[in-house]
Amino acid sequence: MKHLPAYFTFWHIFGHYALKWTAFTVLAFLMLPILIIVPLSFNAEPYFSFTEGMIALDPEAYSTRWYAAIFSDQKWLLSIRNSFLIGTMAATLSTILGTIAAVGLSSPVMPFKRLITALLLSPMIVPLIIVAAGMFFFYSRFNLVGSFTGLVIAHAALGMPFVIITVTATLSGFDRSLYNAGISMGASPLKVFWDVVIPLIRPGVISGGLFAFVTSFDEVVVVLFLAGPEQRTIPRQMFSGLREQINPTILAVATLLILISVSLLVALEILRRRSERLRGTAF
Amino acid sequence: MPSDTSEVFLKFNNVKKSYDQKSLVVKDFSLDVEKGEFITLLGPSGSGKSTVLMMLAGFEGVTGGDISIAGQSVTRTAPYKRNIGMVFQNYALFPHMTIAENLAYPLQVRKMPKADVKERVNEYLNLIEMGDFGGRYPGQLSGGQRQRVALARALIFEPTLILMDEPLGALDKKLREQMQYEITRLHQKLGFTVIYVTHDQTEALSMSSRIAVFNDGVVQQCAAPAELYERPANAFVADFIGENNFIPGKVVKIAQDQATVAVSGGATITAVASEGLREGGDCVISVRPEKLFIQPTSHAYDNEVKAEHVTHYYVGDFIRYYFKFANGTEINIKVLNDLAAPDFKEGDEGTLVWLTKDCIAFPT
């Protein structure tokens, strides 16, 4: 640890430690409710609190029974399958559409750039409950409510803003003369896009896709409006689990979700560093 | 110079460009280029020279007029079908491909068989003396090496026309001179036609067969380097190419292309009369610093003007003297740094002499 400067008075030192203490308190306030779930999910008893055995670190008081419960319950298995399926499909759809939109929006000849950007980003800004209600009435006209397709489309719309933002950010560092160079060598615009543009903006595309996946993965409001019993996702199942069958299964699921989120974050960070390295040496 | 007997390869015919449909960035640009010529478009930034290059490459549309290559108009041809090689200022090498992959790209686009591609890539790597660098990435090369690769990549598909957009702008002075030599060498060896854009006049003078000097969207003069330097068509060219002194005066008499000019302060100077000069009109006389001599000198002279010494700078291979005429006009003179370099103090009076054929009077 760094030594405090010699000119520090009592109040300097007090302020220094007070700031540190406050910062850690805020961090604890943010993290504890999440972290507390992890040990609780290994509770041997069907309670949401620490038993005496758990506090004494008695191995008997811990078990993985709630994890086993997830994988033996058809409802949970269905919702896990749905979440991954809807998440992947929605993320793929929003990655493709979002990338195309970002490329178009970054073209110097694109008219009404600001207006279109604002419209495309609106699902991120408009309160979710309003988006969900609007989707419900709109989708019911096309028989998309209670359907798998409807949910994928809805989640793709919610995830697309993230893709547009990340891809636009990577494109802003893209040197347009690379595109012109490809054209001058005789490659068609589409070929240059595949061979040159896509490989160079890939980190942005992938991180946008991951964001879109996570958005769909933990989304519950739109699911409440649009999903039928067959389209239950993990958050939806947890939501009803909280009200109907109170047992630590949902804590086990939550722990798994935390694990997935952390791995996705790590993946994002690795991607970001890789793209920085690629650019750092390239230009 | 193009003549009636030679074949015109590239032709700009009254080419115009406007971005806003109001003001023209390029105004009626016309130029005939022969096969194998090295043409430089030279001018200050914003003079329209790069726009001409972009229109030729197809990255910018043509507002009016026509561009044709080998008799075929290209204004309606997509840029990727024009078969023109291009070298960019920032190299524009694909950072995610190795040097060999970069060089192979235009050949792959043309669906050349793999074995032939490999052979051609090796040939060009050797041509730029970078035979061992095929497996490296652009990020691992120095600026000069990257520019050589960029040059090879523009040449490898054997286009008959190569465009270079300030290709040496990002390099330091020494590397720039090396690359100038490299480009000239390849040009002479392979015989392609070059359209070269730069704002660096020494680069233009040393490499080009002809130079088109741009200002404000108009070509001021298009001529061989020596002619441009010795016989500038107007005051802009005289000022832009090399260094020049400008002495304002009034034309007294014009006879046989020679103007007699009265300079305020009493001196009379004879100069070559440029086009458009009228008797009785105002003019400026341009005379280059290295054509002026300080008395006593063994050089022949026609003009002789007294001037006050202001200061001088030691540059190395030459010494730069600053003088002031009686009317306040400042004059700078380059004198070779040899034993004859005179010693002056501030306020000393000297006599400057030069030949009539070394100075030109332009109308103002």
Interface residues (C-beta under 8 A of the other chain):
Chain A: D175 S177 L178 N180 A181 G182 I183 S184 M185 G186 A187 S188 P189 K191 D195 V196 P199 L200 L278 R279 G280 T281 A282 F283
Chain B: A57 G58 F59 P79 Y80 K81 N83 I84 G85 M86 F88 Q89 N90 A92 L93 F94 P95 H96 Y105 P106 V109 R110 Y137 P138 G139 Q140 R153 A154 F157 L163
